[in-house]
Amino acid sequence: MAEISKEHDKVEPDKDFNVGNMKFDKESKLRKVNDNIKKQRVKLIWTFNQVFVNVYRYLVSEPCKPFKG
């Protein structure tokens, strides 16, 4: 797959990823899957990654102390 030199929020999976160029092992069941299904899978994974990147800033990096009230 060609390297993409865009910001993550500017990437469009439909246009920027060519599933026809993806290579799979001979034993892989993905070789038999239709290209439309592969495209949907790439879009789903890319959407998940975008959500994680957007939520990442809200994740707590240090353990919270228990609340004592």
Number of C-alpha atoms within 10 A of each C-alpha: 11 8 7 10 8 10 7 12 9 9 15 12 17 12 7 14 18 15 17 10 9 10 11 10 8 8 7 10 9 14 14 7 10 10 14 10 12 17 17 13 12 17 16 13 13 16 13 12 13 15 11 12 13 11 10 11 9 8 8 8 8 6 6 7 6 6 5 4 3
